[in-house]
Amino acid sequence: MNSPTNRKVVSGSILKAEQFSCYKLHIHMLRKWFLSQSKLAVPESVAEAWAGHTGYLDEAYRRYSKEQLRELYKKAEPYLLVSVPRDVAEIQSKFQSDLSQLREQVINLTMTNTRLLNENIILKERLSRAEEMLVGIKEELRRLVEPV
């Protein structure tokens, strides 16, 4: 089954078993694909770092925070997806836009809620004072109406 006649090279080093119509992939091939794809979206040094490669003076010149690396990965992610629609970047962009709008709405609703809670506290205090005044007025009326 492993004879040269049962296999053929497809697209570089991917071996296809003709008998089963399947591909034999190696981990190094996935690493190479990852590097090639990620370099389409992010600086080469970042892609190389993700793959665990180091070069001359990397420590001196490559200083990315975790947040920066996270943002760069988000940028590269559409290039790293397999078997998904081609318009993933468009979908992701719309999702990010919708998410930004929702965050803004949450902030506005939170501010409105805080304002209404504060107004509610003030109105409860005013109501409490008005009820105290009403009790005082009722007592004064009883005192005035009572026979001497």
N, C-alpha and C positions, 0 to 999 in steps of 0.2 A: 504494500500500500504506500510506503514511503519512497517508492522508486521515482526517478526523475520524470517518468512518463505520466505519473498520476498527479503531478503538481506543476503549476506554472507561475511565473512571477507576474504579479499584477501591480501596476503603479509602484515601481521601485522595489521595496523589499517585502511587500505583503504577499504571502504565498496562498494560492487558492488551490484547494483540493478539488480537482475536476469531478471526481467521483461523487462528492457530496455537495458540491456547489457552496462551500463555506470557506471562510478566510481564517488563516492562522495568524493571530496577532501576538506580538511580543511586547512586553512592558516598555522596552526601549523605544519601540515604534510609537507608543502612546505618549511617551515623554517628548519625543521629537515633534509629534503633531501638536502637543500642548505648547511647546516653545514656538513653533512656526505660527500658530494661530494667535497666541498672546502677543507676539511681536508686531502683529498687524494693528494692535490697539494701544500698546503701552511701550515705553522706552525699553530697548533691548536689555539694559542692565537690570531692570525690574523683572523681566521675564526670566532672565538667567538666574536671578536670585531666588525666584519662586521654584525653579528647577533644582536649586541647591548648588549651582555652579558658582565658583568664586574666581576672580581674576586679579590681576595686578592692581594694587591700591584700592580694591573694592571697599574695604573698611573705611578708608579715608574719604572717599568721594560719594559713596552710596549710603546716605543717611535718610531713610524714610521712616516716618512714624507709622505706627500700626494703623492709624486713621487714614493716612495717605495711601498705604498699601491696600487698605480696604476699598477706598474710592477708586484706585487704579484697577483693582480686580473687578469691581462693578462695571467699569468701562470695558474691560476685556471679556466679560462674561458672555455677551452675545456671540463672540467669535469662538467660544469654547463649547458651545452647546452642540449636541449631536442629534440628528433626526428631529429637528423642530422646524416650524415654519420659517421661511426666510425673513419674514417681517417681524422677527422677535424684537429687534431694536426699536421699531415703531411702536409695538405693543408696550415695551418697557418704558419708552418715553411717555406714552399716554398714561400709563400707570403712575409714573413719577409725577406727572402734571396733576393727575387726579388726587394723588396722595398729598401733594403740596396744597391743593385747594381744600382738601378735608382737614389738614392740619390748621390752616388759616381759619376755617369755620370753627374748629374745636377751640382755638384761642379766642375767637370772638364770642362764642357761646359761654366759655368760661368767664370772660370778663363781664358779660351780661348777667350771668348767674351770680357772680360776686356782687355786682351793683344791686341786683334785686334782693339778695340776702341782706345787704347793708340797709337798704330801704325798708325791708321787712322788720329789721331790728328797731329802726327809728320809729316806724309806725306802731309797733308793739309797745314801745316806751310811751308814745303819745297816748295810746289807748289806755294804758295803765294809769297815766296821770289823769285822763278824762274820767275814768271810772272812779278814781279817788275823789275827784271834784264832785262827781254826781252823788257819791255817798255823803259828802259834806253838805251838799245842797239839800238832800232828802232829810238829813238830820235837822238842818236849819228850818225847813218847812214844817216838820213835825213839832218843833219847838214853838214856832209861831202859831200853829193851828191849835195846839193843845190848850184846853181851858186852864185858866190860872187858879 
